[in-house]
Amino acid sequence: MHVFSSMQFRSLINYNDDGYILNSLLDIGAGDGSTTMNMKEFFNQVFVTEMAPPMKKQLVQKGFT
């Protein structure tokens, strides 16, 4: 499922290229992590939650905590 791209997220949070990185992101119900992947470059730390075992496995394989 496509929610937004990295560029769309950048616009949504009004991010500029001054090098400032946001602190933390918590993605509740992260699914397979594809949307989270689009947001992770803007944060120092990324945490995810997910109930479905197959999705949890995919999140771990992608390196999410």
PDB file as gemmi writes it, atoms N, CA and C in Angstrom:
CRYST1    1.000    1.000    1.000  90.00  90.00  90.00 P 1                      
ATOM      1  N   MET A   1       0.838  -1.173   0.000  1.00  0.00           N  
ATOM      2  CA  MET A   1       0.000   0.000   0.000  1.00  0.00           C  
ATOM      3  C   MET A   1       0.892   1.248   0.000  1.00  0.00           C  
ATOM      4  N   HIS A   2       0.632   2.139  -0.903  1.00  0.00           N  
ATOM      5  CA  HIS A   2       1.394   3.385  -0.973  1.00  0.00           C  
ATOM      6  C   HIS A   2       0.636   4.475  -0.226  1.00  0.00           C  
ATOM      7  N   VAL A   3       1.274   5.055   0.796  1.00  0.00           N  
ATOM      8  CA  VAL A   3       0.676   6.156   1.543  1.00  0.00           C  
ATOM      9  C   VAL A   3       1.294   7.467   1.083  1.00  0.00           C  
ATOM     10  N   PHE A   4       2.621   7.539   1.089  1.00  0.00           N  
ATOM     11  CA  PHE A   4       3.336   8.697   0.569  1.00  0.00           C  
ATOM     12  C   PHE A   4       4.783   8.345   0.329  1.00  0.00           C  
ATOM     13  N   SER A   5       5.420   9.128  -0.523  1.00  0.00           N  
ATOM     14  CA  SER A   5       6.841   8.957  -0.824  1.00  0.00           C  
ATOM     15  C   SER A   5       7.660   9.788   0.155  1.00  0.00           C  
ATOM     16  N   SER A   6       8.972   9.639   0.115  1.00  0.00           N  
ATOM     17  CA  SER A   6       9.854  10.462   0.947  1.00  0.00           C  
ATOM     18  C   SER A   6       9.680  11.945   0.629  1.00  0.00           C  
ATOM     19  N   MET A   7       9.552  12.279  -0.636  1.00  0.00           N  
ATOM     20  CA  MET A   7       9.375  13.683  -1.031  1.00  0.00           C  
ATOM     21  C   MET A   7       8.034  14.232  -0.536  1.00  0.00           C  
ATOM     22  N   GLN A   8       6.991  13.409  -0.586  1.00  0.00           N  
ATOM     23  CA  GLN A   8       5.695  13.851  -0.086  1.00  0.00           C  
ATOM     24  C   GLN A   8       5.737  14.049   1.428  1.00  0.00           C  
ATOM     25  N   PHE A   9       6.431  13.160   2.141  1.00  0.00           N  
ATOM     26  CA  PHE A   9       6.563  13.300   3.587  1.00  0.00           C  
ATOM     27  C   PHE A   9       7.359  14.560   3.923  1.00  0.00           C  
ATOM     28  N   ARG A  10       8.413  14.801   3.173  1.00  0.00           N  
ATOM     29  CA  ARG A  10       9.235  16.013   3.347  1.00  0.00           C  
ATOM     30  C   ARG A  10       8.350  17.262   3.243  1.00  0.00           C  
ATOM     31  N   SER A  11       7.467  17.283   2.277  1.00  0.00           N  
ATOM     32  CA  SER A  11       6.557  18.406   2.094  1.00  0.00           C  
ATOM     33  C   SER A  11       5.543  18.479   3.238  1.00  0.00           C  
ATOM     34  N   LEU A  12       5.027  17.342   3.657  1.00  0.00           N  
ATOM     35  CA  LEU A  12       4.036  17.287   4.724  1.00  0.00           C  
ATOM     36  C   LEU A  12       4.558  17.887   6.029  1.00  0.00           C  
ATOM     37  N   ILE A  13       5.813  17.595   6.372  1.00  0.00           N  
ATOM     38  CA  ILE A  13       6.377  18.110   7.625  1.00  0.00           C  
ATOM     39  C   ILE A  13       7.140  19.411   7.420  1.00  0.00           C  
ATOM     40  N   ASN A  14       7.083  19.945   6.194  1.00  0.00           N  
ATOM     41  CA  ASN A  14       7.763  21.200   5.865  1.00  0.00           C  
ATOM     42  C   ASN A  14       9.256  21.125   6.202  1.00  0.00           C  
ATOM     43  N   TYR A  15       9.874  20.030   5.799  1.00  0.00           N  
ATOM     44  CA  TYR A  15      11.289  19.773   6.073  1.00  0.00           C  
ATOM     45  C   TYR A  15      12.154  20.567   5.109  1.00  0.00           C  
ATOM     46  N   ASN A  16      13.202  21.194   5.625  1.00  0.00           N  
ATOM     47  CA  ASN A  16      14.155  21.855   4.736  1.00  0.00           C  
ATOM     48  C   ASN A  16      15.499  21.138   4.832  1.00  0.00           C  
ATOM     49  N   ASP A  17      16.402  21.446   3.980  1.00  0.00           N  
ATOM     50  CA  ASP A  17      17.677  20.742   3.889  1.00  0.00           C  
ATOM     51  C   ASP A  17      18.776  21.376   4.729  1.00  0.00           C  
ATOM     52  N   ASP A  18      18.452  21.828   5.930  1.00  0.00           N  
ATOM     53  CA  ASP A  18      19.461  22.456   6.783  1.00  0.00           C  
ATOM     54  C   ASP A  18      20.262  21.434   7.597  1.00  0.00           C  
ATOM     55  N   GLY A  19      20.012  20.144   7.363  1.00  0.00           N  
ATOM     56  CA  GLY A  19      20.764  19.105   8.053  1.00  0.00           C  
ATOM     57  C   GLY A  19      20.167  18.678   9.375  1.00  0.00           C  
ATOM     58  N   TYR A  20      19.091  19.327   9.803  1.00  0.00           N  
ATOM     59  CA  TYR A  20      18.448  18.997  11.072  1.00  0.00           C  
ATOM     60  C   TYR A  20      17.652  17.708  10.923  1.00  0.00           C  
ATOM     61  N   ILE A  21      17.909  16.772  11.818  1.00  0.00           N  
ATOM     62  CA  ILE A  21      17.193  15.503  11.822  1.00  0.00           C  
ATOM     63  C   ILE A  21      16.279  15.474  13.039  1.00  0.00           C  
ATOM     64  N   LEU A  22      15.043  15.040  12.837  1.00  0.00           N  
ATOM     65  CA  LEU A  22      14.090  14.923  13.943  1.00  0.00           C  
ATOM     66  C   LEU A  22      14.500  13.790  14.873  1.00  0.00           C  
ATOM     67  N   ASN A  23      14.039  13.816  16.101  1.00  0.00           N  
ATOM     68  CA  ASN A  23      14.500  12.857  17.102  1.00  0.00           C  
ATOM     69  C   ASN A  23      13.948  11.444  16.893  1.00  0.00           C  
ATOM     70  N   SER A  24      12.664  11.230  17.127  1.00  0.00           N  
ATOM     71  CA  SER A  24      12.118   9.870  17.132  1.00  0.00           C  
ATOM     72  C   SER A  24      10.822   9.766  16.353  1.00  0.00           C  
ATOM     73  N   LEU A  25      10.620   8.591  15.789  1.00  0.00           N  
ATOM     74  CA  LEU A  25       9.378   8.252  15.102  1.00  0.00           C  
ATOM     75  C   LEU A  25       8.864   6.954  15.690  1.00  0.00           C  
ATOM     76  N   LEU A  26       7.581   6.904  16.012  1.00  0.00           N  
ATOM     77  CA  LEU A  26       6.911   5.674  16.424  1.00  0.00           C  
ATOM     78  C   LEU A  26       5.820   5.418  15.405  1.00  0.00           C  
ATOM     79  N   ASP A  27       5.942   4.327  14.671  1.00  0.00           N  
ATOM     80  CA  ASP A  27       4.939   3.943  13.680  1.00  0.00           C  
ATOM     81  C   ASP A  27       4.099   2.827  14.290  1.00  0.00           C  
ATOM     82  N   ILE A  28       2.862   3.158  14.645  1.00  0.00           N  
ATOM     83  CA  ILE A  28       1.951   2.182  15.258  1.00  0.00           C  
ATOM     84  C   ILE A  28       1.178   1.495  14.146  1.00  0.00           C  
ATOM     85  N   GLY A  29       1.307   0.172  14.089  1.00  0.00           N  
ATOM     86  CA  GLY A  29       0.668  -0.579  13.014  1.00  0.00           C  
ATOM     87  C   GLY A  29       1.447  -0.422  11.725  1.00  0.00           C  
ATOM     88  N   ALA A  30       2.733  -0.683  11.790  1.00  0.00           N  
ATOM     89  CA  ALA A  30       3.649  -0.410  10.681  1.00  0.00           C  
ATOM     90  C   ALA A  30       3.500  -1.335   9.478  1.00  0.00           C  
ATOM     91  N   GLY A  31       2.739  -2.399   9.612  1.00  0.00           N  
ATOM     92  CA  GLY A  31       2.579  -3.315   8.481  1.00  0.00           C  
ATOM     93  C   GLY A  31       3.908  -3.914   8.080  1.00  0.00           C  
ATOM     94  N   ASP A  32       4.235  -3.867   6.800  1.00  0.00           N  
ATOM     95  CA  ASP A  32       5.508  -4.424   6.326  1.00  0.00           C  
ATOM     96  C   ASP A  32       6.648  -3.413   6.383  1.00  0.00           C  
ATOM     97  N   GLY A  33       6.353  -2.177   6.815  1.00  0.00           N  
ATOM     98  CA  GLY A  33       7.398  -1.170   6.960  1.00  0.00           C  
ATOM     99  C   GLY A  33       7.679  -0.344   5.719  1.00  0.00           C  
ATOM    100  N   SER A  34       6.923  -0.549   4.651  1.00  0.00           N  
ATOM    101  CA  SER A  34       7.226   0.181   3.417  1.00  0.00           C  
ATOM    102  C   SER A  34       7.004   1.689   3.574  1.00  0.00           C  
ATOM    103  N   THR A  35       5.956   2.095   4.256  1.00  0.00           N  
ATOM    104  CA  THR A  35       5.742   3.526   4.500  1.00  0.00           C  
ATOM    105  C   THR A  35       6.780   4.069   5.467  1.00  0.00           C  
ATOM    106  N   THR A  36       7.107   3.277   6.475  1.00  0.00           N  
ATOM    107  CA  THR A  36       8.111   3.676   7.460  1.00  0.00           C  
ATOM    108  C   THR A  36       9.457   3.922   6.786  1.00  0.00           C  
ATOM    109  N   MET A  37       9.776   3.120   5.794  1.00  0.00           N  
ATOM    110  CA  MET A  37      11.031   3.289   5.055  1.00  0.00           C  
ATOM    111  C   MET A  37      11.101   4.683   4.427  1.00  0.00           C  
ATOM    112  N   ASN A  38       9.956   5.226   3.998  1.00  0.00           N  
ATOM    113  CA  ASN A  38       9.921   6.552   3.383  1.00  0.00           C  
ATOM    114  C   ASN A  38      10.149   7.668   4.392  1.00  0.00           C  
ATOM    115  N   MET A  39       9.946   7.378   5.677  1.00  0.00           N  
ATOM    116  CA  MET A  39      10.078   8.403   6.716  1.00  0.00           C  
ATOM    117  C   MET A  39      11.380   8.310   7.501  1.00  0.00           C  
ATOM    118  N   LYS A  40      12.025   7.157   7.495  1.00  0.00           N  
ATOM    119  CA  LYS A  40      13.134   6.908   8.416  1.00  0.00           C  
ATOM    120  C   LYS A  40      14.333   7.833   8.229  1.00  0.00           C  
ATOM    121  N   GLU A  41      14.561   8.344   7.035  1.00  0.00           N  
ATOM    122  CA  GLU A  41      15.727   9.205   6.786  1.00  0.00           C  
ATOM    123  C   GLU A  41      15.645  10.536   7.536  1.00  0.00           C  
ATOM    124  N   PHE A  42      14.471  10.897   8.024  1.00  0.00           N  
ATOM    125  CA  PHE A  42      14.272  12.173   8.698  1.00  0.00           C  
ATOM    126  C   PHE A  42      14.395  12.081  10.225  1.00  0.00           C  
ATOM    127  N   PHE A  43      14.665  10.878  10.749  1.00  0.00           N  
ATOM    128  CA  PHE A  43      14.664  10.658  12.191  1.00  0.00           C  
ATOM    129  C   PHE A  43      15.938   9.951  12.664  1.00  0.00           C  
ATOM    130  N   ASN A  44      16.365  10.298  13.884  1.00  0.00           N  
ATOM    131  CA  ASN A  44      17.501   9.613  14.506  1.00  0.00           C  
ATOM    132  C   ASN A  44      17.143   8.187  14.905  1.00  0.00           C  
ATOM    133  N   GLN A  45      15.940   7.999  15.426  1.00  0.00           N  
ATOM    134  CA  GLN A  45      15.490   6.694  15.903  1.00  0.00           C  
ATOM    135  C   GLN A  45      14.119   6.393  15.315  1.00  0.00           C  
ATOM    136  N   VAL A  46      13.900   5.131  14.968  1.00  0.00           N  
ATOM    137  CA  VAL A  46      12.600   4.710  14.460  1.00  0.00           C  
ATOM    138  C   VAL A  46      12.190   3.447  15.203  1.00  0.00           C  
ATOM    139  N   PHE A  47      10.978   3.489  15.754  1.00  0.00           N  
ATOM    140  CA  PHE A  47      10.403   2.342  16.444  1.00  0.00           C  
ATOM    141  C   PHE A  47       9.096   1.980  15.759  1.00  0.00           C  
ATOM    142  N   VAL A  48       8.807   0.690  15.690  1.00  0.00           N  
ATOM    143  CA  VAL A  48       7.580   0.229  15.039  1.00  0.00           C  
ATOM    144  C   VAL A  48       6.826  -0.731  15.944  1.00  0.00           C  
ATOM    145  N   THR A  49       5.517  -0.770  15.758  1.00  0.00           N  
ATOM    146  CA  THR A  49       4.689  -1.781  16.402  1.00  0.00           C  
ATOM    147  C   THR A  49       3.865  -2.466  15.322  1.00  0.00           C  
ATOM    148  N   GLU A  50       3.568  -3.727  15.543  1.00  0.00           N  
ATOM    149  CA  GLU A  50       2.755  -4.495  14.600  1.00  0.00           C  
ATOM    150  C   GLU A  50       2.279  -5.762  15.296  1.00  0.00           C  
ATOM    151  N   MET A  51       1.040  -6.146  15.072  1.00  0.00           N  
ATOM    152  CA  MET A  51       0.463  -7.336  15.694  1.00  0.00           C  
ATOM    153  C   MET A  51       0.603  -8.595  14.830  1.00  0.00           C  
ATOM    154  N   ALA A  52       0.564  -8.468  13.528  1.00  0.00           N  
ATOM    155  CA  ALA A  52       0.562  -9.626  12.626  1.00  0.00           C  
ATOM    156  C   ALA A  52       1.954 -10.257  12.548  1.00  0.00           C  
ATOM    157  N   PRO A  53       2.080 -11.540  12.928  1.00  0.00           N  
ATOM    158  CA  PRO A  53       3.392 -12.200  12.903  1.00  0.00           C  
ATOM    159  C   PRO A  53       4.135 -12.124  11.568  1.00  0.00           C  
ATOM    160  N   PRO A  54       3.463 -12.307  10.410  1.00  0.00           N  
ATOM    161  CA  PRO A  54       4.212 -12.202   9.147  1.00  0.00           C  
ATOM    162  C   PRO A  54       4.788 -10.797   8.923  1.00  0.00           C  
ATOM    163  N   MET A  55       4.046  -9.779   9.325  1.00  0.00           N  
ATOM    164  CA  MET A  55       4.522  -8.401   9.179  1.00  0.00           C  
ATOM    165  C   MET A  55       5.655  -8.117  10.156  1.00  0.00           C  
ATOM    166  N   LYS A  56       5.549  -8.635  11.377  1.00  0.00           N  
ATOM    167  CA  LYS A  56       6.623  -8.472  12.369  1.00  0.00           C  
ATOM    168  C   LYS A  56       7.931  -9.020  11.808  1.00  0.00           C  
ATOM    169  N   LYS A  57       7.840 -10.187  11.170  1.00  0.00           N  
ATOM    170  CA  LYS A  57       9.032 -10.810  10.594  1.00  0.00           C  
ATOM    171  C   LYS A  57       9.658  -9.910   9.529  1.00  0.00           C  
ATOM    172  N   GLN A  58       8.829  -9.310   8.689  1.00  0.00           N  
ATOM    173  CA  GLN A  58       9.331  -8.418   7.643  1.00  0.00           C  
ATOM    174  C   GLN A  58       9.984  -7.180   8.250  1.00  0.00           C  
ATOM    175  N   LEU A  59       9.396  -6.652   9.326  1.00  0.00           N  
ATOM    176  CA  LEU A  59       9.977  -5.488   9.999  1.00  0.00           C  
ATOM    177  C   LEU A  59      11.356  -5.796  10.571  1.00  0.00           C  
ATOM    178  N   VAL A  60      11.480  -6.958  11.180  1.00  0.00           N  
ATOM    179  CA  VAL A  60      12.790  -7.371  11.735  1.00  0.00           C  
ATOM    180  C   VAL A  60      13.806  -7.529  10.603  1.00  0.00           C  
ATOM    181  N   GLN A  61      13.389  -8.150   9.506  1.00  0.00           N  
ATOM    182  CA  GLN A  61      14.291  -8.320   8.360  1.00  0.00           C  
ATOM    183  C   GLN A  61      14.752  -6.989   7.783  1.00  0.00           C  
ATOM    184  N   LYS A  62      13.937  -5.952   7.909  1.00  0.00           N  
ATOM    185  CA  LYS A  62      14.303  -4.626   7.427  1.00  0.00           C  
ATOM    186  C   LYS A  62      15.081  -3.824   8.463  1.00  0.00           C  
ATOM    187  N   GLY A  63      15.305  -4.422   9.644  1.00  0.00           N  
ATOM    188  CA  GLY A  63      16.141  -3.794  10.659  1.00  0.00           C  
ATOM    189  C   GLY A  63      15.430  -2.849  11.609  1.00  0.00           C  
ATOM    190  N   PHE A  64      14.107  -2.884  11.633  1.00  0.00           N  
ATOM    191  CA  PHE A  64      13.371  -2.008  12.532  1.00  0.00           C  
ATOM    192  C   PHE A  64      13.314  -2.562  13.936  1.00  0.00           C  
ATOM    193  N   THR A  65      13.270  -1.646  14.921  1.00  0.00           N  
ATOM    194  CA  THR A  65      13.124  -2.007  16.335  1.00  0.00           C  
ATOM    195  C   THR A  65      11.671  -1.901  16.710  1.00  0.00           C  
TER     196      THR A  65                                                      
END                                                                             
